[in-house]
């Protein structure tokens, strides 16, 4: 097993839409509630914005399905099952963004959160500006994904994993209104890759 540490840099703003669990105060209007609680839609830890581990993990499965590439020498077999079963993400990616510095974006959106719903309400979503950055760690258990690459190999960027991660930054993205969901937020570039062995 190996750990792949990837530095991701945002090429577009990112927005998040975690469910708000704060209760309304007695007599509080919808607009007042939104203004008081909209930052609750951020995923945070110790005052910093994070990207959940599950979002990073699911993104790899999504890009494998989207590209549908066959594995060389494996007939029509694709990469999807290898990413779904052979890669784990156990820690969130901590961004270089403080929760208190995030600004809000007020939008007139479907009340149910489903596109096409006729009833609309004003909601405020956190908007993290372009240039956000973090390090994501992927535990790669399936040797097929990295092949025979040495952890210090100069051609690591040619590996299937790095190619898929780079494409995920363009076509899948992270957060609300990402390309995968007909949007354009949450796009990123892979700025650096480090591979290390897992110490058991």
matplotlib code that plots the C-alpha trace (Angstrom):
import matplotlib.pyplot as plt

x = [0.0, 1.0, -0.1, -0.5, -0.5, -1.8, -1.7, -4.9, -5.3, -8.7, -9.1, -12.6, -14.5, -15.8, -19.2, -20.5, -24.1, -23.9, -27.3, -28.0, -28.9, -29.4, -33.0, -35.0, -35.5, -39.1, -40.6, -37.4, -38.1, -36.6, -34.3, -33.1, -32.4, -30.4, -28.3, -27.6, -26.8, -25.5, -21.9, -23.3, -23.3, -19.5, -17.6, -15.2, -12.7, -11.0, -11.9, -10.7, -12.7, -12.3, -13.4, -14.8, -13.0, -16.1, -16.2, -12.6, -13.2, -16.5, -14.8, -12.4, -15.2, -17.2, -14.2, -13.6, -17.2, -17.2, -14.0, -14.8, -11.2, -10.2, -7.2, -4.3, -4.1, -7.4, -9.8, -12.9, -12.3, -12.4, -10.9, -14.1, -14.1, -10.4, -11.1, -14.2, -12.6, -8.9, -8.6, -9.5, -9.6, -9.6, -8.9, -10.6, -8.6, -7.9, -8.0, -5.9, -9.2, -10.5, -14.2, -14.6, -13.2, -15.7, -18.2, -21.8, -23.5, -27.3, -29.3, -32.9, -33.1, -35.6, -36.9, -36.5, -32.9, -34.1, -33.6, -36.9, -38.9, -41.3, -41.2, -38.2, -36.6, -33.6, -30.7, -27.1, -24.3, -20.7, -18.4, -14.7, -12.7, -10.5, -7.0, -8.1, -5.5, -5.1, -3.4, -5.5, -4.2, -5.3, -4.5, -3.9, -4.3, -4.8, -1.4, -3.0, -3.6, 0.0, 1.5, 5.2, 6.0, 8.8, 7.7, 10.5, 9.9, 10.0, 7.2, 4.7, 2.5, 1.9, 0.3, -3.4, -4.1, -2.6, -4.3, -7.7, -7.2, -6.3, -9.3, -11.5, -10.4, -11.8, -14.9, -16.1, -14.9, -15.7, -18.6, -21.9, -22.5, -19.5, -19.1, -20.5, -23.7, -24.0, -22.0, -18.6, -17.5, -15.0, -12.6, -8.9, -5.5, -3.0, 0.0, 2.2, 2.2, 4.2, 4.1, 5.2, 5.0, 2.5, 4.3, 2.5]
y = [0.0, 3.6, 7.0, 9.5, 13.1, 15.5, 19.3, 20.7, 24.4, 25.9, 27.2, 28.4, 29.4, 26.6, 26.5, 24.1, 23.1, 21.0, 20.7, 23.3, 21.7, 24.9, 25.4, 28.5, 30.9, 31.8, 34.3, 34.3, 35.1, 33.0, 35.8, 36.4, 32.7, 32.6, 35.5, 34.0, 30.5, 30.4, 29.6, 26.4, 25.2, 25.0, 21.9, 23.1, 21.9, 24.1, 27.3, 26.1, 25.0, 21.4, 19.1, 15.8, 12.6, 11.1, 13.9, 13.2, 9.4, 9.7, 12.1, 9.4, 6.9, 9.6, 10.4, 6.8, 6.3, 9.6, 8.7, 5.0, 4.2, 0.6, -0.7, -1.6, -5.3, -6.0, -6.1, -4.0, -3.7, -0.1, 1.7, 2.2, -0.8, -0.3, 3.2, 2.2, -0.8, 0.0, 3.6, 5.0, 8.6, 8.6, 12.3, 15.5, 18.0, 21.1, 24.3, 27.5, 29.3, 30.4, 30.0, 33.6, 34.9, 33.2, 35.5, 34.6, 34.3, 35.0, 33.0, 32.5, 28.7, 25.8, 25.4, 21.6, 21.8, 19.9, 21.5, 22.2, 22.7, 25.5, 27.0, 29.2, 30.9, 33.1, 31.2, 32.3, 29.8, 30.2, 31.1, 30.3, 32.3, 30.9, 30.0, 27.8, 25.1, 21.9, 18.6, 15.5, 12.1, 8.9, 5.5, 3.3, -0.4, -1.6, -1.9, -1.7, 2.0, 3.1, 0.3, -0.3, 3.3, 4.0, 6.6, 8.9, 8.3, 11.4, 10.0, 9.7, 12.3, 9.7, 7.2, 6.4, 7.9, 11.3, 11.4, 10.6, 13.1, 15.8, 15.1, 15.1, 18.7, 19.7, 17.5, 16.5, 19.1, 19.5, 21.0, 22.6, 23.6, 21.6, 20.5, 17.0, 18.7, 21.1, 23.9, 25.4, 25.8, 23.5, 23.0, 22.5, 21.7, 19.1, 21.2, 18.4, 14.7, 12.8, 9.0, 7.2, 3.7, 2.9, 2.1, -0.8]
z = [0.0, -0.7, 0.4, -2.4, -1.2, -3.8, -3.6, -5.1, -6.1, -6.9, -10.4, -9.7, -6.5, -4.3, -2.6, 0.0, 1.1, 4.2, 5.9, 8.5, 11.8, 13.9, 14.9, 14.1, 17.0, 18.1, 15.6, 13.5, 9.8, 7.0, 5.9, 9.5, 9.9, 6.7, 7.7, 11.1, 10.0, 6.4, 7.5, 8.9, 5.3, 5.4, 6.4, 9.0, 11.6, 14.2, 12.3, 8.9, 5.9, 5.0, 2.1, 3.5, 2.9, 1.3, -1.3, -2.3, -2.5, -4.5, -6.9, -8.1, -8.7, -10.6, -12.9, -13.6, -14.7, -16.7, -18.7, -19.1, -19.9, -20.4, -18.4, -20.8, -21.2, -19.4, -22.3, -21.7, -17.9, -16.7, -13.7, -11.7, -9.5, -8.7, -7.4, -5.5, -3.7, -3.9, -2.7, 0.7, 2.0, 5.8, 6.5, 5.2, 3.1, 5.2, 3.1, 3.5, 4.2, 7.6, 8.2, 9.4, 6.1, 3.9, 2.2, 1.3, -2.1, -2.0, -4.5, -5.4, -5.4, -5.3, -1.8, -1.9, -3.3, -6.4, -9.8, -11.5, -8.3, -8.8, -5.3, -4.7, -1.7, -1.0, 0.5, 1.2, 0.4, 1.4, -1.5, -1.2, -3.7, -6.5, -5.2, -2.3, -1.7, 0.3, 0.5, -0.1, 1.0, -0.8, 0.6, -2.5, -1.8, -5.4, -7.0, -10.5, -9.9, -9.5, -11.6, -11.1, -10.5, -8.0, -5.4, -6.6, -10.3, -12.5, -14.6, -11.7, -13.5, -16.2, -13.8, -14.2, -10.7, -11.4, -14.9, -13.4, -10.5, -13.0, -15.1, -11.9, -11.3, -14.7, -15.1, -11.6, -9.1, -5.4, -3.5, -4.6, -8.2, -9.5, -13.1, -12.2, -11.2, -14.2, -12.6, -12.8, -9.1, -7.4, -10.3, -9.4, -10.7, -9.3, -8.3, -6.8, -6.0, -3.3, -2.9, 0.2, 1.6, 4.3, 7.6, 9.2]

ax = plt.figure().add_subplot(projection="3d")
ax.plot(x, y, z, "-o")
ax.set_aspect("equal")
plt.show()
